[in-house]
């Protein structure tokens, strides 16, 4: 039966015919037609124009979509596009409300994050930097791991910079720098440099403590080092570059910093324990030069006895008061690598110009006008006409309560300079100069001159100020008018002249019926010759000086004893001020932190100043020594100390 069934099956298969045809089979149904909504069509049309940068047409189409479909499926994207178009075409204030609307009403949309970034961008463009910092901090925390956070940090950093918050700006830039390309890194580095430029070294180190990235710390230290080198703040440059090489040796910046340090040491090298000394040891001002040398040598001996290690060296050069020899002497000291220069007494302006050229600090011992104006390496530690008249006026106006003064002065540069300074300072202190009279330097008979002084007030022209003191004061109508005017009694008479001339003038005061309560003079009056030749009329006169060997000060008395033991004579002002200057410089160069000459200048300008036998003093911003002078009064056969510095 199985066999029969098999035969039947084969027969049935063979009876079927296979028909081939090229026609496709008929489908039971047609394919569906996709329908495009009017909203989609309008949005895609606007998108096409947007990508073609046809912004006016695109904006028009997007605005139509927004009007027709305020809550459509493409509304969030439309708001973003409109904001972007306004930003691209320079209209941030018009872009802002679209970004804000999107962020507020569609916070979960794919465009919300971009909209929030758009808000930051628009606010920054408008200039609302404070709002940028408020929203920017929220953004970077909210989207910490997003690719857009780098852009947000950049906007935030720029806003901090505009608000003059350098530490916050650099901190934000550091986040950008860690994720930047090489091109962006160069741009951010430039921004960091602009922010660091006005920062003091203390601010730089405070900033480092707030940063986490070693890469950014190294970059900031390098930028700070470069800035300080440009400003010639060598000690600050050395400090930050040293920190960079020691704390971040594996950073790329460390190798560059190491090379900069080597160059810095090479070009700023000098002999740390060597001082140069310029003095006129021969020639016209030989006597003054030798006085100064005694003070400097005594200071060296005193200092070395207390500080034998390391040895201290003084290189002494004789200027001979000759300009050419002075120039050559400074050059030789520069080649010898001296740390600083003391002096000279004469040719100080020439020496100062040369020292400034080599960048060597120089402490001049001169009265020459505006000597420190030559450059930032030039200092002065010497009594000037200005300090003398200031001491006199301060004491007589503030302590004695005087208000009316007269001036009798020689018609030459020294007298004119003192006259102008005294007049200016009296008026600044609230007093009045009620009479002024000049006289010829060769004059011996002062009767007529004193009568003029008692009978009329000779005003000083407004343009005759201390800055023009070298010019001769022109006579005024008051001095040439023969008609006497009513005078006003004065309480003190100032006469800036030598003891010899004062001894001639003072006894003749009676011819002018002049009886001032006080006679005032300059440091030239500090001479026993004046006491011996001036007679009773000179008693009670007041004068300033920079040093008084008979002072009750123990510091002064100790110095006088040491000086007398060494030289068998009493010291004067030049010896004392030279001693103070040298002792000050020895202590400065012994300090291991004075690695550069700029460090010496910085130390000279320290606000607490120095204590010396000429009194406490400090250098002001113009590098002029500020100190109180001794005020002396003649009593009997001696000078008596009124005030002590």
C-alpha positions as CSV (number, residue, x, y, z in Angstrom):
1,X,0.0,0.0,0.0
2,X,2.8,2.3,0.7
3,X,4.2,1.7,-2.7
4,X,0.9,2.5,-4.4
5,X,0.6,5.7,-2.5
6,X,4.1,6.8,-3.5
7,X,3.3,6.1,-7.2
8,X,0.1,8.2,-6.9
9,X,2.0,11.2,-5.3
10,X,4.6,11.3,-8.1
11,X,1.9,11.2,-10.8
12,X,0.0,14.1,-9.2
13,X,3.1,16.3,-9.1
14,X,4.0,15.5,-12.7
15,X,0.6,16.6,-13.9
16,X,1.1,20.3,-12.8
17,X,2.4,22.9,-15.3
18,X,4.8,25.8,-14.5
19,X,3.9,29.1,-16.2
20,X,6.5,31.8,-16.5
21,X,5.7,35.6,-17.0
22,X,7.5,39.0,-17.0
23,X,4.6,40.9,-15.5
24,X,4.9,41.8,-11.8
25,X,2.4,40.4,-9.4
26,X,-0.6,42.5,-8.6
27,X,-0.6,44.1,-5.1
28,X,-3.6,43.9,-3.0
29,X,-3.0,47.5,-1.6
30,X,-1.3,50.9,-2.7
31,X,1.7,52.3,-0.6
32,X,0.6,54.9,2.1
33,X,1.1,58.7,1.3
34,X,3.1,60.7,4.0
35,X,1.2,63.9,4.9
36,X,3.3,67.1,5.8
37,X,1.6,69.5,8.2
38,X,1.6,73.3,7.4
39,X,3.7,73.8,10.6
40,X,6.4,71.4,9.6
41,X,6.5,72.8,6.1
42,X,6.9,76.4,7.5
43,X,9.6,75.3,10.0
44,X,11.7,73.3,7.5
45,X,11.4,76.2,5.0
46,X,12.8,78.6,7.7
47,X,15.6,76.1,8.5
48,X,16.6,75.9,4.9
49,X,17.0,79.7,4.7
50,X,18.8,79.7,8.1
51,X,21.5,77.3,6.9
52,X,21.8,79.3,3.7
53,X,22.6,82.3,6.0
54,X,19.7,84.2,4.5
55,X,18.9,85.6,7.9
56,X,16.3,88.2,7.1
57,X,14.2,85.6,5.2
58,X,14.8,82.9,7.8
59,X,13.8,85.3,10.7
60,X,10.6,86.2,8.9
61,X,9.7,82.6,8.4
62,X,10.5,81.6,12.0
63,X,8.5,84.6,13.3
64,X,5.5,83.4,11.1
65,X,5.8,79.9,12.6
66,X,5.9,81.4,16.1
67,X,2.8,83.4,15.4
68,X,0.9,80.5,13.9
69,X,2.0,77.8,16.3
70,X,2.9,79.4,19.7
71,X,2.9,75.9,21.3
72,X,3.9,73.8,18.3
73,X,6.2,70.9,18.1
74,X,9.0,73.1,16.7
75,X,8.4,76.1,19.0
76,X,11.4,75.5,21.2
77,X,13.7,75.1,18.2
78,X,12.2,78.2,16.6
79,X,12.9,80.3,19.7
80,X,16.5,79.2,19.7
81,X,16.9,80.0,16.0
82,X,15.5,83.5,16.4
83,X,17.8,84.2,19.3
84,X,20.8,82.9,17.3
85,X,19.9,85.1,14.3
86,X,19.7,88.2,16.5
87,X,23.0,87.4,18.1
88,X,24.7,86.7,14.7
89,X,23.4,90.0,13.4
90,X,24.7,92.0,16.4
91,X,21.4,92.5,18.3
92,X,21.9,90.8,21.7
93,X,19.2,92.8,23.5
94,X,16.6,91.4,21.0
95,X,18.1,87.9,21.2
96,X,17.9,87.8,25.0
97,X,14.1,87.5,25.5
98,X,13.9,84.5,23.1
99,X,16.6,82.6,24.9
100,X,15.0,83.4,28.3
101,X,11.5,82.3,27.0
102,X,12.9,79.0,25.7
103,X,14.8,78.3,29.0
104,X,11.8,79.2,31.1
105,X,9.0,77.4,29.2
106,X,10.8,74.4,27.7
107,X,13.4,73.5,30.3
108,X,13.3,69.8,29.3
109,X,13.7,70.4,25.6
110,X,16.9,69.5,23.7
111,X,17.4,73.2,23.1
112,X,17.2,74.4,26.7
113,X,20.9,74.0,27.5
114,X,21.9,76.0,24.4
115,X,19.3,78.6,25.3
116,X,20.8,79.1,28.8
117,X,24.3,79.5,27.2
118,X,22.7,82.0,24.8
119,X,21.4,84.0,27.8
120,X,25.0,84.2,29.2
121,X,26.3,85.3,25.8
122,X,23.6,87.9,25.3
123,X,24.0,89.3,28.8
124,X,27.8,89.6,28.3
125,X,27.3,91.4,25.0
126,X,24.9,93.8,26.6
127,X,27.3,94.5,29.4
128,X,25.4,93.1,32.4
129,X,28.5,91.3,33.7
130,X,27.2,91.0,37.3
131,X,24.2,89.0,36.0
132,X,26.6,86.9,33.9
133,X,28.5,85.9,37.0
134,X,25.4,85.0,38.9
135,X,23.9,82.8,36.1
136,X,27.2,81.5,34.9
137,X,28.0,79.9,38.3
138,X,24.7,78.1,38.2
139,X,25.2,77.0,34.6
140,X,28.7,75.5,35.1
141,X,27.5,73.5,38.2
142,X,24.3,72.3,36.4
143,X,26.1,71.2,33.2
144,X,29.4,70.2,34.8
145,X,30.1,67.3,32.4
146,X,28.7,69.0,29.3
147,X,30.8,70.0,26.3
148,X,29.3,73.5,26.5
149,X,30.6,74.1,30.0
150,X,34.0,75.2,28.6
151,X,32.3,77.9,26.6
152,X,30.4,79.0,29.7
153,X,33.5,79.2,31.8
154,X,35.1,81.4,29.1
155,X,32.1,83.8,29.3
156,X,32.2,83.7,33.1
157,X,35.9,84.4,33.2
158,X,35.6,87.4,30.8
159,X,32.8,88.8,33.0
160,X,35.0,88.5,36.1
161,X,37.8,90.3,34.3
162,X,35.5,93.1,33.3
163,X,34.4,93.4,36.9
164,X,38.0,93.7,38.0
165,X,38.0,90.5,39.9
166,X,41.3,89.0,38.8
167,X,41.4,86.0,41.1
168,X,37.9,84.8,40.1
169,X,38.7,85.4,36.5
170,X,41.8,83.4,36.5
171,X,40.1,80.6,38.4
172,X,37.4,80.4,35.7
173,X,40.0,80.7,32.9
174,X,41.9,77.7,34.4
175,X,38.8,75.5,33.8
176,X,38.8,76.6,30.2
177,X,42.5,76.0,29.8
178,X,42.3,72.4,30.9
179,X,39.9,71.6,28.1
180,X,41.2,73.8,25.3
181,X,42.8,73.2,22.0
182,X,46.3,74.5,21.3
183,X,44.8,77.6,19.5
184,X,42.4,78.3,22.3
185,X,45.1,77.7,24.9
186,X,47.2,80.6,23.3
187,X,44.2,82.9,23.5
188,X,43.4,82.0,27.1
189,X,47.1,82.4,28.0
190,X,47.1,86.0,26.6
191,X,44.0,86.7,28.7
192,X,45.7,85.4,31.8
193,X,48.7,87.6,31.1
194,X,46.5,90.7,30.9
195,X,44.9,89.9,34.2
196,X,48.1,89.0,36.0
197,X,49.9,92.2,34.8
198,X,48.6,94.5,37.5
199,X,48.8,92.0,40.4
200,X,51.4,92.2,43.2
201,X,53.4,89.2,44.0
202,X,51.4,88.6,47.2
203,X,48.2,88.5,45.2
204,X,49.8,85.9,42.8
205,X,50.7,83.6,45.6
206,X,47.3,84.0,47.2
207,X,45.7,83.1,43.9
208,X,47.7,79.9,43.6
209,X,46.3,78.6,46.9
210,X,42.8,78.7,45.3
211,X,43.7,76.7,42.2
212,X,43.8,73.0,41.8
213,X,45.4,72.5,38.5
214,X,49.2,72.2,38.5
215,X,49.3,73.1,34.8
216,X,47.5,76.3,35.5
217,X,49.6,77.2,38.5
218,X,52.8,76.7,36.5
219,X,51.5,78.8,33.7
220,X,50.5,81.6,36.1
221,X,53.9,81.6,37.8
222,X,55.7,81.7,34.5
223,X,53.5,84.6,33.3
224,X,54.1,86.5,36.5
225,X,57.8,85.9,36.2
226,X,57.8,87.3,32.7
227,X,55.8,90.3,33.8
228,X,58.1,91.1,36.7
229,X,61.2,90.9,34.5
230,X,59.6,93.4,32.1
231,X,59.0,95.7,35.0
232,X,62.6,95.1,36.3
233,X,61.2,93.8,39.6
234,X,64.0,91.2,39.6
235,X,63.5,90.0,43.2
236,X,59.8,89.3,42.5
237,X,60.7,87.5,39.2
238,X,63.3,85.4,41.0
239,X,60.8,84.5,43.7
240,X,58.0,83.3,41.5
241,X,60.3,81.5,39.0
242,X,62.0,79.7,41.9
243,X,58.7,78.5,43.2
244,X,57.8,77.2,39.7
245,X,61.0,75.2,39.3
246,X,60.8,73.7,42.8
247,X,57.1,72.9,43.1
248,X,56.2,72.1,39.5
249,X,59.4,70.6,38.0
250,X,57.5,68.2,35.7
251,X,55.5,71.0,34.0
252,X,56.6,72.3,30.6
253,X,56.9,75.8,32.0
254,X,59.6,74.7,34.5
255,X,62.3,74.3,31.9
256,X,61.6,77.8,30.6
257,X,61.7,79.2,34.1
258,X,65.0,77.5,34.9
259,X,66.6,79.2,31.8
260,X,65.1,82.5,32.9
261,X,66.6,82.1,36.3
262,X,70.0,81.4,34.9
263,X,69.9,84.5,32.7
264,X,68.7,86.5,35.6
265,X,71.6,85.6,37.8
266,X,74.1,86.0,35.0
267,X,73.0,89.5,34.0
268,X,72.4,90.8,37.5
269,X,75.5,89.5,39.1
270,X,77.5,91.8,41.4
271,X,79.9,91.6,44.3
272,X,77.5,91.4,47.3
273,X,80.0,92.5,49.9
274,X,81.5,95.4,47.9
275,X,80.7,99.1,48.1
276,X,82.0,101.8,45.8
277,X,83.0,105.2,47.1
278,X,83.4,108.4,45.1
279,X,85.1,111.3,46.9
280,X,87.1,114.4,45.9
281,X,90.3,113.4,47.8
282,X,92.3,116.0,45.8
283,X,91.3,119.2,44.1
284,X,89.0,122.0,45.1
285,X,86.8,120.0,47.4
286,X,89.5,117.9,48.9
287,X,88.7,118.9,52.5
288,X,85.1,117.8,52.2
289,X,86.1,114.5,50.6
290,X,88.6,113.7,53.4
291,X,85.9,114.4,56.0
292,X,83.5,112.1,54.3
293,X,86.2,109.4,54.0
294,X,86.8,109.4,57.8
295,X,83.1,108.8,58.4
296,X,83.0,105.9,55.9
297,X,86.2,104.3,57.2
298,X,85.0,104.5,60.8
299,X,81.7,102.8,59.8
300,X,83.6,100.0,58.0
301,X,85.8,99.4,61.1
302,X,82.8,99.4,63.4
303,X,80.8,97.1,61.2
304,X,83.5,94.6,60.5
305,X,84.3,94.3,64.2
306,X,80.8,93.1,64.8
307,X,80.3,91.2,61.5
308,X,83.7,89.7,60.4
309,X,82.2,87.2,58.0
310,X,81.9,87.5,55.1
311,X,84.6,90.2,54.5
312,X,83.5,93.7,53.5
313,X,85.2,95.6,50.8
314,X,85.2,99.4,49.9
315,X,86.5,100.5,46.6
316,X,87.5,104.2,46.9
317,X,87.9,106.3,43.8
318,X,89.2,109.9,43.7
319,X,87.0,112.1,41.5
320,X,89.2,115.1,41.9
321,X,86.0,117.1,41.4
322,X,86.6,116.6,37.7
323,X,83.7,115.5,35.4
324,X,85.8,113.3,33.2
325,X,87.5,111.5,36.1
326,X,84.1,111.1,37.7
327,X,82.7,109.3,34.6
328,X,85.7,107.1,34.4
329,X,85.5,106.3,38.2
330,X,81.9,105.2,37.9
331,X,82.8,103.0,34.9
332,X,85.6,101.3,36.9
333,X,83.3,100.7,39.8
334,X,80.6,99.2,37.5
335,X,83.2,96.8,36.0
336,X,84.3,95.8,39.5
337,X,80.7,94.8,40.2
338,X,80.0,97.0,43.3
339,X,76.7,96.6,45.0
340,X,76.1,100.3,45.4
341,X,78.0,103.7,45.4
342,X,78.3,106.3,48.2
343,X,79.1,109.9,47.1
344,X,80.4,112.0,45.6
345,X,80.4,115.4,47.4
346,X,81.1,117.3,44.2
347,X,80.2,116.3,40.6
348,X,77.2,114.4,42.1
349,X,75.0,115.0,39.1
350,X,77.5,113.5,36.7
351,X,78.1,110.5,38.9
352,X,74.4,110.0,39.3
353,X,73.8,110.0,35.5
354,X,76.5,107.4,35.0
355,X,75.4,105.2,38.0
356,X,71.8,105.2,36.6
357,X,73.1,104.1,33.2
358,X,74.6,101.0,34.9
359,X,71.7,100.4,37.2
360,X,73.8,100.9,40.3
361,X,72.1,102.4,43.4
362,X,74.0,105.6,44.4
363,X,73.5,107.6,47.6
364,X,74.7,111.1,46.9
365,X,76.0,113.6,49.5
366,X,75.1,116.8,47.8
367,X,72.7,119.8,48.0
368,X,72.3,120.0,44.2
369,X,68.7,120.7,43.1
370,X,66.6,117.8,41.9
371,X,69.5,115.3,42.0
372,X,67.1,112.3,42.5
373,X,65.1,113.3,39.4
374,X,67.9,111.7,37.4
375,X,66.6,108.2,37.9
376,X,65.2,105.5,40.2
377,X,68.7,104.4,41.3
378,X,69.6,107.9,42.6
379,X,69.2,108.7,46.3
380,X,70.2,111.6,48.5
381,X,71.2,111.5,52.2
382,X,72.2,115.1,52.8
383,X,70.8,118.3,54.4
384,X,69.3,120.6,51.9
385,X,68.1,124.3,52.0
386,X,64.5,123.0,52.0
387,X,65.0,120.8,55.1
388,X,66.7,123.7,56.9
389,X,63.9,126.3,56.2
390,X,61.3,123.7,57.0
391,X,62.9,123.0,60.4
392,X,63.0,126.8,61.2
393,X,59.5,127.5,60.1
394,X,58.0,124.5,61.8
395,X,59.6,125.4,65.1
396,X,59.0,129.2,65.1
397,X,55.4,128.9,63.8
398,X,54.2,125.8,65.6
399,X,56.3,125.9,68.8
400,X,56.9,129.6,69.3
401,X,53.6,130.8,67.8
402,X,55.3,133.4,65.5
403,X,53.3,134.7,62.5
404,X,55.2,137.7,61.1
405,X,58.6,137.3,59.5
406,X,61.2,139.4,57.5
407,X,64.0,138.2,55.2
408,X,67.3,140.0,54.6
409,X,69.3,138.0,52.0
410,X,72.4,138.3,49.8
411,X,71.7,138.9,46.1
412,X,73.3,135.7,44.8
413,X,72.1,132.1,44.2
414,X,72.5,130.8,47.7
415,X,70.6,133.7,49.3
416,X,67.9,133.8,46.6
417,X,67.2,130.1,47.0
418,X,66.9,130.3,50.8
419,X,64.7,133.5,50.5
420,X,62.2,131.8,48.2
421,X,62.1,128.6,50.2
422,X,61.6,130.4,53.5
423,X,58.9,132.6,52.1
424,X,57.0,129.7,50.6
425,X,57.2,127.6,53.8
426,X,56.1,130.5,56.0
427,X,53.0,131.1,53.9
428,X,52.3,127.4,53.7
429,X,52.4,127.3,57.5
430,X,49.9,130.1,57.8
431,X,52.4,132.9,58.6
432,X,53.3,136.1,56.7
433,X,56.5,137.5,55.3
434,X,55.9,141.2,55.9
435,X,59.3,142.5,54.7
436,X,62.0,141.4,52.2
437,X,65.2,143.2,51.4
438,X,68.3,142.1,49.4
439,X,71.9,143.4,49.6
440,X,75.1,143.2,47.6
441,X,77.5,140.5,48.6
442,X,80.4,143.0,48.8
443,X,78.5,145.3,51.0
444,X,79.8,146.3,54.4
445,X,77.7,149.3,55.4
446,X,74.1,148.1,55.9
447,X,72.5,151.2,57.4
448,X,70.6,152.2,54.3
449,X,69.6,148.6,53.6
450,X,68.3,148.1,57.1
451,X,66.4,151.4,57.0
452,X,64.7,150.2,53.8
453,X,63.8,146.9,55.4
454,X,62.2,148.7,58.3
455,X,60.2,151.1,56.2
456,X,58.7,149.1,53.4
457,X,57.6,145.7,52.3
458,X,59.4,144.5,49.1
459,X,57.2,141.7,47.8
460,X,58.6,138.7,45.8
461,X,57.1,138.3,42.3
462,X,54.8,135.3,42.0
463,X,57.1,133.7,39.4
464,X,60.1,133.8,41.7
465,X,59.7,130.4,43.4
466,X,62.2,128.0,44.8
467,X,62.3,126.0,41.6
468,X,63.7,129.1,39.9
469,X,65.9,130.1,42.8
470,X,69.0,130.3,40.6
471,X,67.5,133.3,38.7
472,X,68.0,136.8,40.1
473,X,64.9,138.3,41.7
474,X,63.9,141.4,39.7
475,X,63.3,144.6,41.7
476,X,59.7,145.6,42.1
477,X,57.9,148.9,42.3
478,X,58.0,148.8,46.0
479,X,61.8,148.5,46.1
480,X,62.4,151.5,43.7
481,X,59.6,153.8,45.0
482,X,61.2,156.5,47.1
483,X,58.0,157.2,49.0
484,X,58.2,155.3,52.3
485,X,55.3,153.0,53.1
486,X,53.9,152.0,56.5
487,X,55.7,148.9,57.7
488,X,54.4,146.1,59.9
489,X,56.6,144.9,62.8
490,X,58.0,141.5,62.3
491,X,58.8,139.0,65.1
492,X,61.7,137.2,63.4
493,X,64.4,138.1,60.9
494,X,65.9,135.4,58.6
495,X,69.4,136.1,57.2
496,X,70.9,133.3,55.0
497,X,74.6,134.2,55.0
498,X,78.0,133.3,56.4
499,X,79.1,133.9,60.0
500,X,81.5,136.6,58.8
501,X,78.7,138.6,57.1
502,X,76.3,138.1,60.0
503,X,78.9,139.4,62.5
504,X,78.9,142.6,60.4
505,X,75.1,142.9,59.8
506,X,73.7,142.2,63.2
507,X,75.4,145.0,65.2
508,X,74.0,147.5,62.6
509,X,70.3,146.5,63.1
510,X,69.9,149.4,65.5
511,X,70.4,151.8,62.5
512,X,67.1,150.6,61.1
513,X,65.5,150.6,64.5
514,X,65.0,146.9,64.1
515,X,64.4,144.8,67.2
516,X,63.1,141.4,66.1
517,X,62.5,138.9,68.9
518,X,64.4,136.2,67.1
519,X,67.3,136.1,64.5
520,X,67.2,133.0,62.3
521,X,70.0,131.6,60.2
522,X,71.2,128.6,58.3
523,X,73.7,125.9,59.3
524,X,76.5,128.2,58.2
525,X,75.9,130.0,61.5
526,X,77.0,127.0,63.4
527,X,80.5,128.4,64.0
528,X,82.3,129.6,67.1
529,X,83.5,132.5,65.0
530,X,80.0,133.9,65.0
531,X,79.8,133.7,68.8
532,X,83.2,135.4,69.2
533,X,82.6,138.2,66.6
534,X,78.9,138.8,66.7
535,X,78.7,140.4,70.1
536,X,75.7,140.6,72.4
537,X,73.3,141.0,69.4
538,X,73.8,137.5,68.3
539,X,72.6,136.0,71.6
540,X,69.4,133.9,71.3
541,X,69.6,133.4,67.5
542,X,68.2,130.1,66.2
543,X,69.7,127.9,63.5
544,X,69.4,124.3,62.1
545,X,72.1,121.7,61.5
546,X,72.2,118.1,60.6
547,X,74.5,117.1,63.4
548,X,75.4,118.4,66.9
549,X,78.4,116.8,68.5
550,X,77.4,118.2,72.0
551,X,74.0,116.6,71.8
552,X,72.6,114.9,74.9
553,X,71.7,111.8,72.7
554,X,73.6,108.7,73.9
555,X,73.8,107.5,70.2
556,X,75.6,110.8,69.3
557,X,77.9,110.8,72.3
558,X,79.0,107.2,71.6
559,X,79.8,108.1,68.0
560,X,81.7,111.2,69.0
561,X,83.8,109.2,71.5
562,X,84.7,106.5,68.9
563,X,85.5,109.2,66.3
564,X,87.7,111.2,68.7
565,X,89.6,108.0,69.7
566,X,90.2,107.2,66.0
567,X,91.1,110.7,64.6
568,X,91.8,112.9,67.7
569,X,89.2,115.4,66.7
570,X,85.5,116.0,66.9
571,X,83.3,115.0,64.0
572,X,81.2,117.4,62.0
573,X,78.1,117.0,59.8
574,X,79.8,115.6,56.8
575,X,81.7,112.9,58.9
576,X,78.4,112.0,60.6
577,X,76.2,111.7,57.6
578,X,78.9,109.7,55.7
579,X,79.1,107.4,58.7
580,X,75.3,106.9,58.7
581,X,75.1,106.3,54.9
582,X,77.9,103.7,55.0
583,X,76.5,101.9,58.0
584,X,73.1,101.8,56.4
585,X,74.6,100.3,53.2
586,X,76.7,97.7,55.0
587,X,73.6,96.4,56.8
588,X,71.6,96.2,53.5
589,X,74.2,94.3,51.4
590,X,74.8,91.9,54.3
591,X,71.1,90.8,54.0
592,X,71.1,87.5,52.1
593,X,67.8,88.5,50.5
594,X,69.3,91.4,48.6
595,X,70.1,89.2,45.5
596,X,69.8,92.1,43.0
597,X,70.6,95.7,42.9
598,X,66.9,96.3,42.6
599,X,66.6,94.5,46.0
600,X,68.9,97.1,47.5
601,X,66.8,99.9,46.1
602,X,63.7,98.3,47.5
603,X,65.4,97.9,50.9
604,X,66.5,101.6,50.9
605,X,62.8,102.6,50.5
606,X,61.5,100.6,53.4
607,X,59.0,102.7,55.3
608,X,60.4,102.2,58.8
609,X,63.7,103.9,57.8
610,X,67.0,103.9,59.7
611,X,68.4,105.1,63.0
612,X,71.7,107.1,62.7
613,X,73.8,109.6,64.5
614,X,72.2,112.3,62.4
615,X,68.8,111.2,63.6
616,X,66.1,108.8,62.4
617,X,65.5,109.0,58.7
618,X,63.8,107.3,55.8
619,X,63.7,107.8,52.0
620,X,60.5,109.1,50.5
621,X,59.1,108.1,47.1
622,X,61.4,110.6,45.5
623,X,64.4,109.0,47.2
624,X,65.1,112.0,49.4
625,X,66.1,111.4,53.0
626,X,63.4,112.7,55.3
627,X,64.7,113.6,58.8
628,X,64.3,116.2,61.5
629,X,67.3,118.5,62.0
630,X,68.9,119.6,65.2
631,X,67.8,123.1,66.2
632,X,70.4,125.1,68.0
633,X,70.4,128.4,69.9
634,X,73.4,130.6,70.9
635,X,73.5,131.1,74.7
636,X,76.6,132.7,76.2
637,X,79.7,131.2,74.7
638,X,78.1,128.0,73.3
639,X,75.4,126.5,71.1
640,X,72.6,124.9,73.0
641,X,70.3,122.2,71.7
642,X,66.7,123.2,71.4
643,X,65.3,120.1,69.7
644,X,66.8,116.7,69.0
645,X,65.9,114.6,65.8
